[in-house]
């Protein structure tokens, strides 16, 4: 639903997060431990953003978590 030229902001749990690998593996980089968490690498997020021009792609951290963040512009 994002129009061409629209700006997309996303923040996902990183595969570098301390919770990565905790619980039952239910898919590639997906674990269930009370609820389902899907973890991302920068490469995986970049692959998910085909059709976008990526302005920013970076790893970030908070006190207890690790994330992969992107800002991208829809091309088509």
C-alpha atoms as one frame of an Amber mdcrd trajectory, in Angstrom:
protein
   0.000   0.000   0.000   3.014   2.296   0.178   3.108   4.561  -2.860   6.168
   4.896  -5.069   8.484   7.395  -3.421   7.031   6.599   0.010   9.428   6.277
   2.926   9.492   3.021   4.906  10.938   2.814   8.420  11.493  -0.590  10.052
  13.101  -1.865  13.247  13.463  -5.639  13.768  15.019  -7.816  16.450  18.581
  -8.669  15.440  20.153 -12.119  15.295  22.721 -10.494  17.629  20.023 -10.066
  20.325  20.585 -11.956  23.619  17.244 -13.777  23.117  18.318 -15.222  19.755
  18.175 -19.014  19.895  16.101 -19.132  23.091  13.074 -21.414  23.009  11.824
 -23.819  20.368  13.014 -23.184  16.800   9.932 -22.906  14.577  11.611 -21.601
  11.405  14.778 -19.965  10.099  15.764 -17.392  12.762  12.309 -17.789  14.375
  11.920 -19.010  17.966   8.956 -19.536  20.285   9.403 -18.942  24.000   6.089
 -17.687  25.337   5.575 -15.856  22.036   7.150 -16.040  18.594  10.187 -13.880
  17.773  11.594 -13.467  14.255  15.215 -12.288  14.227  16.848 -10.466  11.295
  20.356  -9.970   9.972  21.281  -6.908   7.918  21.579  -9.163   4.858  18.131
 -10.677   5.391  16.501  -7.266   5.886  18.246  -5.965   2.768  16.899  -8.959
   0.828  13.374  -8.212   2.148  13.649  -4.652   0.810  13.923  -5.526  -2.883
  12.154  -2.778  -4.818  13.317  -0.172  -2.307  16.287   2.184  -2.324  17.850
   1.777   1.089  18.888   5.087   2.661  20.053   3.620   5.958  20.676   0.071
   7.199  22.287  -0.348  10.594  22.614  -2.412  13.744  21.469  -0.666  16.934
  21.252  -1.556  20.609  19.221  -0.587  23.617  20.113  -1.535  27.190  18.826
  -5.115  26.757  18.115  -5.695  23.059  19.760  -5.602  19.640  18.003  -4.449
  16.465  18.442  -4.038  12.726  16.935  -0.774  11.428  16.335   0.489   7.926
  15.004   3.546   6.172  14.079   2.903   2.549  12.232   4.565  -0.335   9.782
   2.539  -2.426  10.927   2.490  -6.046   7.980   0.813  -7.849
